[in-house]
């Protein structure tokens, strides 16, 4: 509900509607409640509602149609799994601003070998905040990438560092897709509420000469739409 003592009421209202859209309560093309309904439900003024709707419209979440109402107007973010690549390049190619938040970074030992473990939330910067799209987990062999753990991967691209500092270029990926149900921590990071299946990608990334440079796991937000492209051989 909306209170009188914290952040501005129009911000509270736009966040409520935004969460309803993200959670799937209002689907793409659905009409959200009228101004009169929102005024009655949240005890706010028409000015508050119009300011909230205007901000949501500017962020590309809703579309106002004269004489008809306000409709959810999501522009799907599509990821072509055939052309799998780094998130930073993917976002830039979409003319978006990529954002990374480091959730975990440490050195682990596996099969008597040292790896840099890096877990990040990856998202796109929007006017109303950040739309978090993936949780990426990487295991990087320190035998190949010495001291790579010294980099700040909240600001730097992992693949860009590999290319620039180590002259090693990610070339191919062997990936497997599965569906999973996220836990409460996943819901908190990716900002959704319902127990709905998520796409989980696991696999390995290779450089030249079949050099294995990364073991990865990517968990995709319900907000991210995927396009899978392949060839069919007769």
N, C-alpha and C positions, 0 to 999 in steps of 0.2 A: 504494500500500500504506500501511498504518498504521505509524507509527514511535512510539518511546517518549520522544522528547525535545522535541517541539514542542507543539502545542496538545493539549487533552484528547482521549483516544482516541474518546470518544463523539461529539465534534464532528467529528473526522476521518471517522468512520463515517457519520454523518448526511449529511455533505457528499458522500461517495462515492455513497450511495444517491440523494441528491437529483440529482446529476449524471447518474446512470443513468436517472432518471425524465425529466429535461429532455432528454437525448439521444435518448430513445425506446427505450432498451434494455428498460425496463419500461413498458408502455403502460397506459393507463387501464383498470382492472379486473384487471390482472395481479397474481398473488400474488408477493410478493418472497420470497427464500429464507428458510427457517425459521431459528430461533435457532441450532439445532445446526449448520446449514450455514454460517451467518455466523461462528459461533465457530471452526469448523474453517478456513474460508477466511482470516479476518483475525487469528486467534490473539488473540481478545479474550474477556472474560468475559460471562456472560449479563447481568450488571448493566449493562455498557457498552452492549450491544445494546438492552436495554429502555429505557435513557435516550435513546439515539439515536432509536429508533422512537417514543417518546413525544413528542419534540420535532417529529418529522416529522408526527405525527398532529395535534399542536396547530397546526402550520402549514397543515394542510389538504391535505397531499400524500399521506397514506396513511390507511387505515381498518383498525382491528383488529376482527376478527370472532371472537368467543369460540368456541373449538373448531375453527376453520377455518384461521386464519392472518391475515397482514397483506396488504392489497391496496392498489394504487395507486388513489387516490380524488381525481382532479383535478377541480376546479370550473372549467369552461371560462370564459375571459374573452371575451365576445363584443362585437364592435364593429360597430355598424350603420353601414355606409358611406353609406346614404341620408341619415342624419342626421349627416353629417360635421361635426365641430366640434373645438375645442381639446382637447388631452389633459388639461389640468387639470380642465376642467369634466366631461369624460368620467369621470375617476377619482373626482371628488367625487360625481357622480351614482351611482356604484357603491359609495359609502361606503368608498372606499379613500383612502390617503394617496399623492398623486403625488410623484415624485422626479425631478429633472432634473440631468443632469451636462453642463456645457458642454464640448464636445470641440474646438470651433473657433469663433473670433469674430474677424472682421476686416472692413476696408472694401475692396471691390473695385470696379473700373471695368469696365463692360460696355456696349458701344455708346455710349461717351462719357457714360455716366450712372453715378453712384455708388450702390452698394448695400451694405447691411449684410448680411454673410454670417454666419449663425448655425447651428451644427451641435450638436445635443444628443442624448444618450441619455435616453430617457424610461422611467420604470418605476414600479412600485408597491412601497411599503414593506411587507415581510412580517416575521414574527417572526424568521426565520432569515437575514434580509438583504433585498436588493432583487431583485425579479423584473423584469429589464430587458425591455421589450416593443417599443420602437421606436427607430430612429435617425432623427431629424428634421433635414432640411436646409432652411433658409429663406433666400431672398434678398428683402430689404426695401428698397424705394426710399427713399433718404435725402431725395429731393426732397419726399416726403410726410411722412416720419417723421424730422425733423431731430433729431439727437443721441440717437436711440433706442438706439444702441450703448453709451450710458453706463449703461444698466440692467444689473443682475445677473440674468441669465435662468436662473441655477441656483436662484434663489429666487422670481423673478417669472414670471408667465404672460405670454407674448408678446401674446396677444389681449386680456388684461386691461389691459395697458399701452396698447395701441392704443385701447381704448375709453375708459379713464380719462384718459390724458394728452393724446390727440390727438382724442378725440371721433369716431373713425372706427370703424365697426362692421363686422367681417367678416360677410358676408351669404350669399354663394353660393360654391361651389367647382366648378371643372371639372377632373375627375380622370380619369386613365388608369391601369389596373392591368396589371402585367406580372409575370412570374416571373423571378427571377434567382438565381444561385448566389453566396452571400456569400464574400468573401475571408477570409484569416486574421484581419485586423483586425476584421471584422464578427463573426466567431465569438467573438473575445475579448470584445468589448463586450457582445454579446447572450448570451454564455455557453452556447454549444452547440458540438458537435464534428463532427457529420456533414455531408457535402456534400449538403444537401437544398435544394430550391427554396424561396425566400422570396418573399413578395408585396411588390412595390415599387409604390408609388403616386406618380405625378408629376402636376403640374398647377398651376393658379393659383387664388388666392382673391381674390374681388372684394367691394368695399363697394357702397354706393349708387351709382347712375348708372354702373354697370359700371366703377367705378374699380378697377384692378388693384393690389392692395396686397401680394401675396406670390406668389413662385414657390416651390413646395415640392416636396420629395421625401421620402417616408416609406418606410423599410424596416422591415417587421414581423418580429418574432421568431417562431420556430417555436412558441413557447409561447402565442402569442396567436391565439385562434380568432375567425374573422370570420363575421358574418352579413350577407349582402348582400340588401337589400330593394329591390324595384322594382315597377312596375306593368306589366301586360301589356295592351296595347291591341289589340283585335280589328280 
